[in-house]
Amino acid sequence: MASTGEHVYQNGQQVDASNHTLTCPGCNATITEAHNWNAGQITVAPTCLAEGKKVYTCTKCTATKEETVAKVAH
């Protein structure tokens, strides 16, 4: 939730890979802002044979992004 003066923005909706919109439920005003990524979660652990994957989720909408995690040494 974001607040600017009299508006309380919430209910994030993904616009694209970089941005989302937030809406003020009192008046339906909207703002667009950049995603705010969390710390991420390893979804596939890396091994010495294969890279892993880490998924980040925006804290204000449902957007996700994926990052490759380097192989680990023996």
C-alpha positions as CSV (number, residue, x, y, z in Angstrom):
1,M,0.0,0.0,0.0
2,A,1.3,3.4,-0.9
3,S,0.0,6.8,0.4
4,T,0.3,10.2,-1.2
5,G,-1.6,12.9,0.5
6,E,-5.3,12.1,0.5
7,H,-5.0,8.9,-1.6
8,V,-4.2,5.4,-0.3
9,Y,-3.1,3.3,-3.2
10,Q,-3.4,-0.5,-3.1
11,N,-4.5,-3.5,-5.3
12,G,-1.5,-3.5,-7.6
13,Q,-2.0,-4.7,-11.1
14,Q,1.0,-5.7,-13.3
15,V,1.4,-3.4,-16.4
16,D,4.5,-4.9,-17.9
17,A,7.8,-6.5,-16.8
18,S,8.9,-3.2,-15.1
19,N,5.8,-1.5,-13.8
20,H,2.4,-1.9,-12.1
21,T,-0.5,0.4,-11.3
22,L,-2.0,1.0,-7.9
23,T,-5.5,2.2,-7.4
24,C,-7.1,4.4,-4.6
25,P,-10.3,2.6,-3.7
26,G,-11.9,5.8,-2.5
27,C,-11.8,7.6,-5.9
28,N,-10.3,5.1,-8.4
29,A,-7.3,7.4,-9.0
30,T,-4.3,5.4,-10.2
31,I,-0.5,5.7,-10.2
32,T,2.1,3.7,-12.2
33,E,5.4,2.8,-10.5
34,A,8.2,0.4,-10.8
35,H,8.0,-3.1,-9.3
36,N,9.3,-3.6,-5.8
37,W,11.0,-7.0,-5.8
38,N,11.3,-9.1,-2.7
39,A,14.5,-11.0,-1.8
40,G,13.6,-13.9,-4.0
41,Q,13.2,-17.6,-3.4
42,I,15.3,-20.4,-4.9
43,T,12.9,-22.7,-6.8
44,V,15.5,-25.0,-8.3
45,A,18.7,-25.5,-6.4
46,P,22.0,-25.3,-8.4
47,T,24.2,-28.3,-8.5
48,C,27.7,-28.9,-10.0
49,L,26.0,-30.1,-13.2
50,A,23.2,-27.6,-13.6
51,E,22.3,-24.0,-12.9
52,G,19.4,-23.2,-10.5
53,K,16.6,-20.7,-10.6
54,K,15.5,-18.0,-8.3
55,V,12.1,-16.3,-8.5
56,Y,11.4,-12.8,-7.3
57,T,7.8,-11.5,-6.6
58,C,6.7,-7.9,-6.5
59,T,5.5,-6.9,-3.1
60,K,2.7,-4.7,-4.5
61,C,1.3,-6.9,-7.3
62,T,1.5,-10.4,-8.6
63,A,4.4,-9.9,-11.1
64,T,7.3,-12.3,-10.9
65,K,10.8,-12.5,-12.5
66,E,13.2,-15.4,-12.7
67,E,17.0,-15.3,-12.4
68,T,19.5,-18.0,-13.1
69,V,21.7,-19.2,-10.2
70,A,25.2,-20.2,-11.1
71,K,26.3,-23.8,-10.8
72,V,28.1,-24.7,-7.5
73,A,31.7,-26.0,-7.4
74,H,32.5,-29.5,-6.3
